Amino acid sequence: MSICWLMALERAVQTLWVGALWAIGYLAVPILFSSLEGRQLAGELAGYMFTAVNMIGAVSGVVLLVIGFAVAGNRWLKMRRAWVLVTMWILVLIGAFVLQPMMQELKTAGLVPGSDEAARFGMLHGISSVLYLITSLAGLYVVVTSSRGHPKVP
């Protein structure tokens, strides 16, 4: 595959991932919570959306890392952008495979307002929100720096 095609694929994948992060987290989910009467339904739908965004991120992270190596070789490892992508990917995996299952388990068991379980859910939700914000801002960095570190293509 030529470098032109790899760079086009890279831009498409990063657009999908970062666009999904911003569109779901800062547009769709707030609209759900402001327009639906039941917070439980809004939360359930938001959970499905965040699961989809996490799966997009898990796959996109691998694709972007492979493309980075394919285009820039070992020197890519010395670039900040590579480490930002690795960090984003790890944060997505933590959210998808650690935090979301823990929160789902608490919801399935039933959350009683004021209970220890509700407090634990709130703490996990807060941690998840901070990791999502960090991932979103890191994604913005990735988009802004997308043409740096690659060979110039005619």
NORGIGI-V215138 format. One record per backbone hydrogen bond with DSSP energy under -0.5 kcal/mol. CO is the residue of the C=O (numbers start at 0). NH is the residue of the N-H. If there is no record, write none. Layout:
BEGIN
co=[CO;CO]
nh=[NH;NH]
END
This chain:
BEGIN
co=[1;2;3;4;5;6;7;8;9;10;11;12;13;14;15;16;17;18;19;19;20;21;22;22;23;26;27;28;29;30;31;36;37;38;39;40;41;42;43;44;45;46;47;48;49;50;51;52;53;54;55;56;57;58;59;60;61;62;63;64;65;66;67;68;71;72;73;74;75;78;78;79;80;81;82;83;84;85;86;87;88;89;90;91;92;93;93;94;97;98;99;100;101;102;103;104;105;106;109;110;111;114;115;116;117;118;119;120;121;122;123;124;125;126;127;128;129;130;131;132;133;134;135;136;137;138;139;140;142;144;146]
nh=[5;6;7;8;9;10;11;12;13;14;15;16;17;18;19;20;21;22;23;24;24;25;26;27;28;30;31;32;33;34;35;38;41;42;43;44;45;46;47;48;49;50;51;52;53;54;55;56;57;58;59;60;61;62;63;64;65;66;67;68;69;70;71;72;74;75;76;77;78;81;82;83;84;85;86;87;88;89;90;91;92;93;94;95;96;97;98;99;101;102;103;104;105;106;107;108;109;109;111;112;114;118;119;120;121;122;123;124;125;126;127;128;129;130;131;132;133;134;135;136;137;138;139;140;141;142;143;144;145;147;149]
END
